[in-house]
């Protein structure tokens, strides 16, 4: 095993030297192409601060190239270019085989990892299911139940004088929710006693996500996979765990379906299986595994990450928190005094109907402002099928990766004004204090064009329910003074210890008999 391990160290070093010399000769600026702002070597060296590395260059150049040996990574923050890539010339910008290969182990041939007819068929199929009333109602029930579970955990943390690591709690909560919606199963990852296959499944997904992000910057990941060493050996075991769990759920559900008769189950797997049972050869277990896993991966991290940054921002902006609390009280018509017991929290959560949530315009704006500053997917690239010219006049070569950068776009002063760095939910409200959306090609948190996120409304519903319940009954304070940073990953996850907050109930503790131990 020493020889293959040495390869993983020597090859990147030798390759980096050769690549640097290659760039010095080949890549020179031409007026018709975006200027070269960095090379692959710079890209790799700045891996841990990748998004700020790109932003530093975007402050000077709306569109630029990062030179690789056989293609360019074209990065843009120009909304006109983004619209061209995601909508106007949609057919020319695809996932491509390189991105598909990197993500295939986890996402397979699911909707977020395929192009062409495969994508169109799954998109049409999924759109019908996501618009179903039964799924929306089921989702609201699941989200309210999970908000109640979170509240109980936070109350326990307060009573035992402990801080709460919120990012981890949100991750486990959204994992529980999306698996209930996706598979119709209780994962119970919020429970510290969960040590069964469900816990292994959740851990395997976390591991796979980390390794897959590293593949984007690893020149020799396929060699590692061939020899089954280091990170590739890790992901192989993780995917084995994921597949074993998912296929077992599918097999169990297939045995249940004949017994259900006319009873319609609301989870995605059951609905997909019911819709495809007339053509089981076309819609195999592998097809079901891939399409449901794609929605689970997309639905788990994005909402949890947004909620984490949201509560981090609230700790820094008490005036926003105060206004949110008042809106929540006004809309729900809650009394100023609260009784911090499970029954009162449950009653409050039950009151958060679709109609009530729609009235929380400032909360919607605050969550959207969080998505602007901390987009869960900080960058997204598409493979150019053929040569093209962007609206800003720069040319794209066949084989280039055209990348729009939500992280940079969210803090560009040319797009959002001189206060672009500030957390100001009011920027999303009109004169009537009603939420006013921006162009999806400027605010790209949910993509845009034909690939616009199908789960956008579900994400907002979940985040608003969780945020409303927690803000109503708890006040949060940061524990550490140091700046919270992101970790290099596919998503904008917080690094290190996550988000540790101190919990304080919003009620008269002595009156209700709760004391800090």
ZADREN-139286 format. One line per 3 residues: number of its first residue (from 1); their letters; for each residue y, x, z of C-alpha. Coordinates in pm, 1 decimal, always signed. Layout:
NUM	A	Y,X,Z ~ ... .
% end
This chain:
1	XXX	+0.0,+0.0,+0.0 ~ +235.4,+302.4,+32.6 ~ +264.3,+353.0,-346.0 .
4	XXX	+379.2,-0.1,-433.6 ~ +615.7,+2.6,-136.1 ~ +773.4,+325.7,-263.1 .
7	XXX	+822.7,+165.4,-602.3 ~ +1037.3,-107.0,-447.0 ~ +1271.6,+161.9,-311.4 .
10	XXX	+1277.4,+416.3,-594.5 ~ +1306.1,+182.5,-890.5 ~ +1627.4,+7.8,-777.6 .
13	XXX	+1791.2,+345.9,-705.1 ~ +1699.6,+494.9,-1041.2 ~ +1784.9,+169.9,-1213.6 .
16	XXX	+2126.5,+154.5,-1049.4 ~ +2218.9,+501.8,-1178.0 ~ +2103.7,+419.2,-1529.6 .
19	XXX	+2281.1,+86.7,-1524.2 ~ +2606.2,+247.3,-1408.6 ~ +2595.9,+498.8,-1695.9 .
22	XXX	+2505.9,+220.4,-1936.7 ~ +2805.1,+13.2,-1828.9 ~ +3044.4,+305.7,-1871.1 .
25	XXX	+2943.1,+332.4,-2236.1 ~ +2880.2,-29.4,-2340.5 ~ +3110.1,-262.1,-2150.3 .
28	XXX	+3469.3,-227.5,-2257.1 ~ +3725.1,-504.2,-2242.2 ~ +3787.5,-705.8,-2555.7 .
31	XXX	+4065.3,-960.6,-2576.6 ~ +3837.0,-1237.2,-2700.2 ~ +3595.4,-1203.3,-2405.0 .
34	XXX	+3672.3,-1243.9,-2033.8 ~ +3780.5,-916.0,-1872.5 ~ +3513.8,-715.4,-1691.2 .
37	XXX	+3600.9,-732.4,-1320.5 ~ +3279.7,-581.1,-1182.4 ~ +2931.2,-461.2,-1272.8 .
40	XXX	+2587.7,-553.6,-1152.6 ~ +2601.9,-258.9,-911.7 ~ +2918.5,-399.5,-749.1 .
43	XXX	+2750.7,-738.5,-737.0 ~ +2452.1,-602.8,-546.4 ~ +2654.1,-379.2,-313.4 .
46	XXX	+2864.6,-679.6,-209.2 ~ +2563.6,-904.1,-156.4 ~ +2644.2,-986.8,+207.6 .
49	XXX	+3002.3,-1093.7,+127.7 ~ +2932.0,-1218.6,-222.5 ~ +3153.1,-1527.6,-220.2 .
52	XXX	+3457.9,-1344.5,-84.8 ~ +3387.4,-1063.7,-331.8 ~ +3414.8,-1317.1,-615.6 .
55	XXX	+3722.4,-1480.5,-463.8 ~ +3901.8,-1145.4,-440.2 ~ +3869.4,-1118.6,-816.9 .
58	XXX	+3950.8,-1483.2,-883.5 ~ +4286.5,-1437.0,-715.0 ~ +4373.9,-1214.1,-1011.2 .
61	XXX	+4160.8,-1368.5,-1284.3 ~ +4061.7,-1733.0,-1327.8 ~ +3781.9,-1621.8,-1559.4 .
64	XXX	+3611.5,-1282.4,-1560.0 ~ +3283.3,-1108.8,-1635.2 ~ +3037.5,-925.2,-1415.7 .
67	XXX	+2856.4,-689.9,-1652.5 ~ +2478.0,-672.8,-1645.7 ~ +2271.5,-453.6,-1883.5 .
70	XXX	+2181.7,-728.1,-2131.7 ~ +2420.4,-1014.2,-2050.6 ~ +2741.8,-1105.5,-1870.9 .
73	XXX	+2781.7,-1321.5,-1565.8 ~ +3094.9,-1515.5,-1658.1 ~ +3266.6,-1656.8,-1347.9 .
76	XXX	+3538.4,-1920.3,-1375.9 ~ +3752.7,-2139.7,-1152.2 ~ +3938.8,-2308.7,-1438.0 .
79	XXX	+3872.4,-2687.6,-1418.1 ~ +3900.5,-2714.4,-1797.9 ~ +3624.9,-2455.0,-1835.4 .
82	XXX	+3415.0,-2629.0,-1571.4 ~ +3445.4,-2960.0,-1755.6 ~ +3347.5,-2788.9,-2079.9 .
85	XXX	+3037.8,-2632.1,-1921.5 ~ +2923.9,-2934.8,-1721.7 ~ +3019.0,-3214.0,-1960.3 .
88	XXX	+3188.1,-3152.2,-2296.9 ~ +2932.7,-2897.0,-2418.8 ~ +2660.9,-2990.0,-2170.7 .
91	XXX	+2374.7,-2925.9,-2416.1 ~ +2472.1,-2559.7,-2451.6 ~ +2457.3,-2477.7,-2081.4 .
94	XXX	+2116.6,-2513.2,-1920.7 ~ +1915.7,-2383.4,-1626.9 ~ +1726.6,-2149.5,-1855.7 .
97	XXX	+1397.1,-1969.7,-1803.3 ~ +1534.5,-1696.1,-1575.9 ~ +1672.2,-1940.5,-1317.6 .
100	XXX	+1364.9,-2162.4,-1356.2 ~ +1132.8,-1867.3,-1292.8 ~ +1318.6,-1759.4,-978.9 .
103	XXX	+1299.6,-2107.5,-825.4 ~ +968.1,-2228.3,-968.2 ~ +752.6,-2150.5,-663.7 .
106	XXX	+945.1,-2397.3,-449.9 ~ +1104.1,-2641.3,-697.1 ~ +836.0,-2633.2,-967.3 .
109	XXX	+933.7,-2850.2,-1262.3 ~ +1146.5,-3086.0,-1055.4 ~ +1476.5,-3236.6,-1163.4 .
112	XXX	+1696.0,-2950.9,-1036.0 ~ +1491.4,-2681.9,-1209.8 ~ +1429.9,-2816.9,-1562.0 .
115	XXX	+1623.2,-2897.9,-1878.8 ~ +1589.5,-3112.2,-2188.4 ~ +1351.6,-3403.2,-2201.8 .
118	XXX	+1190.4,-3318.9,-1867.9 ~ +1529.1,-3344.1,-1698.7 ~ +1636.9,-3660.1,-1885.5 .
121	XXX	+1315.6,-3841.7,-1799.4 ~ +1336.1,-3751.0,-1428.8 ~ +1708.2,-3827.4,-1414.7 .
124	XXX	+1658.8,-4177.1,-1556.7 ~ +1359.5,-4237.0,-1334.3 ~ +1537.3,-4115.2,-1019.3 .
127	XXX	+1862.5,-4301.1,-1092.8 ~ +1677.7,-4632.4,-1080.9 ~ +1517.0,-4551.7,-748.8 .
130	XXX	+1837.0,-4423.6,-586.8 ~ +2018.8,-4742.9,-679.5 ~ +1756.5,-4960.6,-511.8 .
133	XXX	+1888.6,-5165.3,-219.3 ~ +1571.9,-5110.0,-15.8 ~ +1623.1,-4732.2,-19.4 .
136	XXX	+1987.5,-4763.0,+85.8 ~ +1901.7,-4991.1,+376.9 ~ +1611.7,-4770.8,+482.0 .
139	XXX	+1840.7,-4466.7,+470.1 ~ +2100.1,-4621.5,+700.2 ~ +1830.2,-4704.9,+957.0 .
142	XXX	+1691.0,-4350.2,+945.2 ~ +2034.8,-4190.0,+975.9 ~ +2126.8,-4405.1,+1276.2 .
145	XXX	+1799.1,-4325.5,+1450.7 ~ +1854.6,-3954.8,+1400.1 ~ +2211.5,-3973.3,+1528.3 .
148	XXX	+2076.3,-4131.8,+1846.4 ~ +1818.3,-3853.2,+1883.8 ~ +2089.9,-3592.0,+1844.4 .
151	XXX	+2300.9,-3763.6,+2108.6 ~ +2015.9,-3755.5,+2359.3 ~ +1966.2,-3383.4,+2298.3 .
154	XXX	+2337.5,-3315.2,+2347.3 ~ +2347.5,-3518.7,+2666.5 ~ +2055.5,-3317.5,+2800.9 .
157	XXX	+2234.7,-2993.5,+2707.0 ~ +2539.7,-3107.3,+2902.0 ~ +2342.4,-3214.6,+3208.9 .
160	XXX	+2161.3,-2878.3,+3218.4 ~ +2486.0,-2685.2,+3163.7 ~ +2368.3,-2541.5,+2831.4 .
163	XXX	+2548.5,-2488.7,+2502.8 ~ +2412.8,-2643.9,+2182.7 ~ +2343.5,-2453.5,+1863.1 .
166	XXX	+2467.8,-2723.8,+1629.7 ~ +2366.8,-2580.5,+1294.4 ~ +2003.7,-2558.9,+1399.4 .
169	XXX	+2015.6,-2913.1,+1536.5 ~ +2173.5,-3046.7,+1217.2 ~ +1915.7,-2863.9,+1004.6 .
172	XXX	+1628.7,-3011.8,+1200.2 ~ +1789.5,-3354.2,+1204.3 ~ +1849.0,-3367.5,+828.6 .
175	XXX	+1499.8,-3229.0,+771.5 ~ +1356.4,-3514.7,+976.7 ~ +1570.4,-3766.0,+788.4 .
178	XXX	+1496.7,-3643.0,+437.3 ~ +1122.8,-3619.6,+504.6 ~ +1125.5,-3976.0,+636.8 .
181	XXX	+1310.5,-4087.1,+322.0 ~ +1111.5,-3864.3,+88.5 ~ +758.4,-3890.4,+227.6 .
184	XXX	+776.1,-4176.9,+477.3 ~ +654.5,-3948.3,+757.1 ~ +787.8,-3854.6,+1100.5 .
187	XXX	+840.5,-3479.5,+1096.2 ~ +981.1,-3470.0,+1452.4 ~ +1132.5,-3123.9,+1404.8 .
190	XXX	+1404.8,-3220.0,+1654.9 ~ +1133.0,-3224.2,+1918.3 ~ +1071.4,-2888.3,+2083.4 .
193	XXX	+709.1,-2990.0,+2131.3 ~ +640.3,-3008.9,+1757.6 ~ +397.7,-2724.0,+1680.1 .
196	XXX	+173.8,-2892.4,+1421.9 ~ +165.2,-2879.7,+1040.3 ~ +503.5,-3051.9,+1025.0 .
199	XXX	+666.5,-2761.5,+1209.7 ~ +492.8,-2509.8,+983.6 ~ +613.5,-2702.5,+678.9 .
202	XXX	+976.8,-2695.2,+795.5 ~ +959.5,-2322.7,+879.6 ~ +797.5,-2242.5,+544.4 .
205	XXX	+1082.3,-2410.0,+356.8 ~ +1341.0,-2205.5,+548.9 ~ +1157.0,-1883.0,+467.5 .
208	XXX	+1114.6,-1972.8,+100.0 ~ +1486.4,-2051.9,+63.1 ~ +1584.0,-1709.6,+195.8 .
211	XXX	+1342.3,-1517.7,-27.4 ~ +1434.7,-1713.3,-339.1 ~ +1803.0,-1631.8,-297.3 .
214	XXX	+1716.7,-1262.7,-274.1 ~ +1527.5,-1282.8,-603.0 ~ +1855.9,-1341.6,-788.3 .
217	XXX	+1960.6,-986.9,-697.5 ~ +1621.8,-815.0,-693.3 ~ +1545.9,-630.0,-1018.2 .
220	XXX	+1182.0,-576.0,-922.6 ~ +1081.7,-907.3,-760.9 ~ +821.4,-969.2,-1031.1 .
223	XXX	+667.5,-628.1,-959.2 ~ +655.9,-715.5,-590.6 ~ +489.8,-1044.6,-680.0 .
226	XXX	+231.6,-866.9,-895.7 ~ +137.6,-637.0,-607.2 ~ +185.5,-916.4,-351.5 .
229	XXX	+399.0,-702.2,-122.3 ~ +694.4,-741.0,+117.0 ~ +909.6,-1049.0,+41.3 .
232	XXX	+677.6,-1178.3,-231.6 ~ +380.6,-1174.2,+2.7 ~ +591.7,-1372.6,+248.3 .
235	XXX	+691.8,-1638.4,-1.1 ~ +336.5,-1672.4,-128.3 ~ +221.3,-1771.3,+218.8 .
238	XXX	+519.6,-2002.2,+266.4 ~ +455.0,-2188.2,-58.2 ~ +87.5,-2217.8,+32.2 .
241	XXX	+192.8,-2391.8,+354.4 ~ +440.1,-2618.7,+173.3 ~ +190.9,-2721.2,-95.2 .
244	XXX	-88.9,-2781.3,+152.4 ~ +129.9,-3015.5,+352.8 ~ +277.2,-3203.4,+55.1 .
247	XXX	-48.8,-3254.0,-132.3 ~ -212.7,-3381.3,+184.9 ~ +65.4,-3641.5,+221.2 .
250	XXX	+23.5,-3744.8,-145.5 ~ -352.6,-3780.7,-108.4 ~ -311.8,-3987.9,+207.3 .
253	XXX	-56.5,-4212.4,+38.2 ~ -284.2,-4268.5,-263.2 ~ -550.2,-4402.1,-27.6 .
256	XXX	-295.8,-4627.9,+140.4 ~ -153.6,-4786.6,-175.3 ~ -454.0,-5013.7,-255.6 .
259	XXX	-431.2,-5151.7,+99.1 ~ -61.4,-5233.7,+77.0 ~ -90.8,-5509.3,-185.4 .
262	XXX	+258.3,-5653.2,-227.3 ~ +413.7,-5467.5,+63.3 ~ +684.2,-5237.5,-76.5 .
265	XXX	+731.2,-4914.3,+115.3 ~ +1085.0,-4777.0,+97.5 ~ +1030.9,-4398.3,+90.7 .
268	XXX	+1074.8,-4207.1,-236.0 ~ +715.3,-4088.2,-266.8 ~ +576.1,-4441.3,-234.4 .
271	XXX	+831.9,-4577.2,-479.1 ~ +763.7,-4302.9,-733.4 ~ +388.6,-4353.0,-696.2 .
274	XXX	+420.1,-4729.8,-739.3 ~ +635.1,-4683.3,-1048.5 ~ +391.9,-4436.8,-1207.6 .
277	XXX	+52.5,-4573.6,-1105.8 ~ -3.1,-4720.1,-1454.1 ~ +8.4,-4368.9,-1602.1 .
280	XXX	-144.7,-4134.8,-1340.7 ~ -236.4,-3869.2,-1598.5 ~ +126.6,-3820.8,-1699.4 .
283	XXX	+257.6,-3846.9,-1344.3 ~ +17.0,-3616.3,-1165.4 ~ +18.8,-3505.4,-802.9 .
286	XXX	+202.6,-3192.4,-922.0 ~ +473.1,-3409.7,-1081.1 ~ +514.0,-3610.9,-761.1 .
289	XXX	+517.5,-3295.7,-549.9 ~ +790.4,-3136.6,-762.1 ~ +1023.4,-3433.8,-791.1 .
292	XXX	+1011.5,-3526.9,-421.0 ~ +1039.5,-3162.9,-305.5 ~ +1353.8,-3120.8,-516.0 .
295	XXX	+1524.9,-3406.9,-335.3 ~ +1406.3,-3280.7,+3.0 ~ +1547.4,-2932.5,-59.9 .
298	XXX	+1874.7,-3074.3,-191.4 ~ +1908.9,-3330.8,+86.9 ~ +1823.7,-3108.1,+380.0 .
301	XXX	+2061.0,-2814.8,+363.5 ~ +2371.0,-2966.9,+206.9 ~ +2443.0,-3232.8,+470.9 .
304	XXX	+2347.9,-3008.2,+762.4 ~ +2567.0,-2723.5,+640.5 ~ +2864.0,-2954.1,+584.3 .
307	XXX	+2830.1,-3107.6,+930.7 ~ +2813.4,-2758.8,+1085.0 ~ +3135.6,-2642.5,+919.9 .
310	XXX	+3294.1,-2983.0,+993.5 ~ +3243.2,-2952.9,+1369.6 ~ +3350.0,-2589.4,+1358.1 .
313	XXX	+3676.6,-2701.1,+1194.9 ~ +3724.6,-2980.8,+1449.9 ~ +3709.6,-2727.7,+1732.0 .
316	XXX	+3995.1,-2541.3,+1563.3 ~ +4196.0,-2852.6,+1476.9 ~ +4217.4,-3081.7,+1783.8 .
319	XXX	+4483.3,-3300.9,+1618.3 ~ +4235.2,-3392.1,+1343.9 ~ +3967.8,-3465.9,+1603.7 .
322	XXX	+4210.7,-3690.9,+1793.8 ~ +4295.4,-3890.1,+1481.5 ~ +3928.4,-3922.3,+1388.1 .
325	XXX	+3840.6,-4054.1,+1733.1 ~ +4115.9,-4312.8,+1713.1 ~ +4004.4,-4427.6,+1368.4 .
328	XXX	+3645.5,-4461.5,+1486.4 ~ +3753.7,-4668.2,+1788.0 ~ +3982.5,-4887.4,+1576.5 .
331	XXX	+3727.0,-4956.1,+1304.8 ~ +3437.4,-5024.8,+1542.2 ~ +3672.6,-5201.9,+1784.2 .
334	XXX	+3535.0,-4996.2,+2069.5 ~ +3681.7,-4994.3,+2417.9 ~ +3861.9,-4683.9,+2534.5 .
337	XXX	+3602.3,-4634.5,+2808.8 ~ +3250.4,-4537.4,+2710.6 ~ +2926.7,-4547.5,+2903.2 .
340	XXX	+2717.0,-4249.2,+2814.2 ~ +2370.1,-4398.5,+2823.0 ~ +2116.0,-4440.6,+2546.3 .
343	XXX	+2172.5,-4816.4,+2519.4 ~ +2546.4,-4785.3,+2457.0 ~ +2500.4,-4512.2,+2196.3 .
346	XXX	+2231.7,-4718.3,+2025.5 ~ +2455.6,-5026.8,+2013.0 ~ +2738.3,-4820.7,+1870.7 .
349	XXX	+2513.4,-4663.1,+1605.4 ~ +2385.0,-5006.5,+1502.7 ~ +2744.6,-5115.1,+1442.3 .
352	XXX	+2788.7,-4847.8,+1174.1 ~ +2710.2,-5070.6,+877.6 ~ +2807.0,-4988.1,+519.2 .
355	XXX	+3115.5,-5207.4,+555.4 ~ +3225.4,-5032.3,+873.8 ~ +3167.7,-4685.6,+730.0 .
358	XXX	+3370.6,-4771.3,+420.4 ~ +3669.8,-4839.9,+644.7 ~ +3661.2,-4488.3,+790.9 .
361	XXX	+3891.6,-4340.6,+528.9 ~ +4018.1,-4050.6,+738.9 ~ +3662.2,-3948.8,+831.8 .
364	XXX	+3569.3,-3956.9,+463.6 ~ +3872.7,-3740.6,+388.0 ~ +3791.0,-3493.0,+667.3 .
367	XXX	+3433.5,-3447.9,+544.6 ~ +3557.9,-3402.7,+188.2 ~ +3812.9,-3146.2,+306.1 .
370	XXX	+3524.6,-2960.9,+473.4 ~ +3333.0,-2965.8,+144.4 ~ +3638.4,-2822.7,-30.4 .
373	XXX	+3669.2,-2528.7,+207.5 ~ +3297.1,-2473.2,+265.2 ~ +3096.7,-2607.3,-31.5 .
376	XXX	+2722.6,-2607.0,+51.8 ~ +2643.7,-2469.2,-295.5 ~ +2904.6,-2193.6,-329.9 .
379	XXX	+2829.3,-2100.5,-691.8 ~ +2623.5,-2239.2,-978.2 ~ +2533.4,-2075.0,-1307.1 .
382	XXX	+2419.0,-2209.3,-1644.4 ~ +2250.3,-2020.4,-1927.9 ~ +2440.1,-2023.8,-2259.8 .
385	XXX	+2203.6,-2134.3,-2538.1 ~ +2441.3,-2018.9,-2813.6 ~ +2777.1,-1851.2,-2863.9 .
388	XXX	+3070.2,-2062.2,-2750.9 ~ +3443.3,-2056.9,-2682.1 ~ +3580.9,-2189.6,-2353.9 .
391	XXX	+3899.1,-2400.0,-2338.7 ~ +4092.4,-2099.4,-2203.3 ~ +4012.4,-1915.5,-2527.5 .
394	XXX	+3753.6,-1673.2,-2392.1 ~ +3424.4,-1640.5,-2577.0 ~ +3077.5,-1675.3,-2431.1 .
397	XXX	+2782.3,-1495.6,-2586.9 ~ +2437.7,-1643.3,-2623.7 ~ +2238.4,-1538.9,-2316.6 .
400	XXX	+2538.1,-1510.9,-2085.0 ~ +2537.3,-1699.0,-1754.6 ~ +2842.3,-1922.9,-1726.6 .
403	XXX	+2911.3,-1967.6,-1355.5 ~ +3159.3,-2198.5,-1188.9 ~ +3243.9,-2101.0,-831.6 .
406	XXX	+3311.6,-2390.1,-587.0 ~ +3378.0,-2147.2,-299.8 ~ +3664.1,-1979.3,-484.8 .
409	XXX	+3786.3,-2304.6,-638.8 ~ +3823.7,-2467.0,-297.7 ~ +4076.7,-2211.5,-173.3 .
412	XXX	+4267.5,-2134.6,-493.9 ~ +4637.8,-2194.9,-436.0 ~ +4684.6,-2264.2,-807.3 .
415	XXX	+4455.5,-2566.3,-764.7 ~ +4540.0,-2693.7,-413.9 ~ +4887.2,-2565.5,-335.5 .
418	XXX	+5028.0,-2311.9,-92.6 ~ +4831.2,-2467.0,+197.4 ~ +4495.4,-2428.4,+23.5 .
421	XXX	+4357.7,-2232.0,+320.4 ~ +4445.2,-2508.3,+567.2 ~ +4213.9,-2782.8,+687.9 .
424	XXX	+4427.2,-3085.9,+604.0 ~ +4233.8,-3411.3,+544.7 ~ +4562.7,-3587.5,+463.2 .
427	XXX	+4562.9,-3425.3,+119.4 ~ +4288.3,-3672.6,+23.3 ~ +4478.9,-3986.1,+132.4 .
430	XXX	+4735.4,-4179.8,-69.6 ~ +5047.6,-4350.8,+67.0 ~ +4833.2,-4644.8,+181.4 .
433	XXX	+4606.2,-4408.1,+381.0 ~ +4320.8,-4475.6,+139.6 ~ +4093.1,-4198.2,+18.4 .
436	XXX	+4203.2,-4066.5,-320.4 ~ +3934.6,-3866.9,-506.3 ~ +4017.9,-3561.8,-716.6 .
439	XXX	+3872.4,-3461.6,-1051.4 ~ +3506.0,-3361.0,-1007.6 ~ +3582.3,-3060.1,-1228.1 .
442	XXX	+3833.6,-2940.8,-968.3 ~ +3635.5,-3051.6,-661.7 ~ +3283.1,-2952.4,-763.8 .
445	XXX	+3085.0,-2997.3,-441.5 ~ +2863.4,-3261.0,-606.7 ~ +2860.0,-3103.1,-954.9 .
448	XXX	+2997.7,-3318.3,-1237.5 ~ +2908.3,-3457.6,-1576.5 ~ +2549.8,-3564.7,-1654.8 .
451	XXX	+2410.5,-3366.3,-1359.8 ~ +2637.2,-3525.8,-1098.9 ~ +2451.8,-3543.0,-766.2 .
454	XXX	+2243.9,-3861.3,-735.8 ~ +2245.8,-3837.2,-358.1 ~ +2623.3,-3817.6,-310.6 .
457	XXX	+2656.6,-4161.1,-147.3 ~ +2354.4,-4096.3,+74.5 ~ +2501.6,-3762.4,+186.1 .
460	XXX	+2831.4,-3922.5,+284.3 ~ +2649.3,-4204.5,+462.7 ~ +2443.7,-3962.7,+669.9 .
463	XXX	+2736.6,-3735.1,+752.9 ~ +2964.7,-4024.4,+848.4 ~ +2706.3,-4186.0,+1075.4 .
466	XXX	+2627.1,-3858.9,+1255.3 ~ +2992.9,-3757.9,+1280.8 ~ +3107.9,-4100.4,+1406.6 .
469	XXX	+2842.3,-4116.6,+1678.9 ~ +2894.7,-3760.5,+1803.0 ~ +3275.4,-3774.1,+1795.9 .
472	XXX	+3277.0,-4109.5,+1976.9 ~ +3066.6,-3990.5,+2269.4 ~ +3118.6,-3613.0,+2288.7 .
475	XXX	+3389.8,-3351.0,+2273.3 ~ +3300.5,-3006.2,+2140.6 ~ +3442.6,-2663.6,+2222.5 .
478	XXX	+3365.0,-2329.1,+2063.4 ~ +3183.1,-2074.2,+2277.3 ~ +3269.4,-1752.5,+2098.9 .
481	XXX	+3607.8,-1636.8,+1977.3 ~ +3478.3,-1431.8,+1684.1 ~ +3501.4,-1575.5,+1335.8 .
484	XXX	+3203.2,-1777.1,+1213.9 ~ +3071.3,-1629.7,+890.3 ~ +2831.7,-1735.0,+617.4 .
487	XXX	+2498.4,-1573.1,+549.7 ~ +2387.8,-1460.4,+201.0 ~ +2166.1,-1745.9,+85.9 .
490	XXX	+2138.6,-2013.2,-179.6 ~ +2359.2,-2230.1,+40.0 ~ +2665.4,-2157.2,+256.0 .
493	XXX	+2470.6,-2141.2,+579.1 ~ +2632.3,-1988.6,+888.8 ~ +2509.0,-1643.0,+977.0 .
496	XXX	+2380.9,-1496.0,+1300.4 ~ +2345.3,-1738.7,+1587.9 ~ +2484.0,-2032.6,+1389.5 .
499	XXX	+2733.1,-2259.9,+1566.9 ~ +2714.6,-2259.2,+1945.8 ~ +2933.2,-2524.4,+2104.8 .
502	XXX	+2997.5,-2643.7,+2457.4 ~ +2944.2,-3017.2,+2505.7 ~ +3161.8,-3251.6,+2711.5 .
505	XXX	+3100.7,-3628.1,+2727.1 ~ +3398.5,-3857.7,+2659.6 ~ +3356.0,-4068.7,+2973.2 .
508	XXX	+3415.4,-4054.7,+3347.1 ~ +3113.0,-3852.4,+3448.2 ~ +3141.6,-3923.4,+3821.0 .
511	XXX	+3167.6,-4296.3,+3756.5 ~ +2840.6,-4302.3,+3566.8 ~ +2652.9,-4067.5,+3792.4 .
514	XXX	+2606.7,-3772.1,+3558.4 ~ +2661.4,-3434.4,+3717.8 ~ +2642.4,-3084.6,+3577.1 .
517	X	+2362.2,-2881.1,+3725.9 .
% end
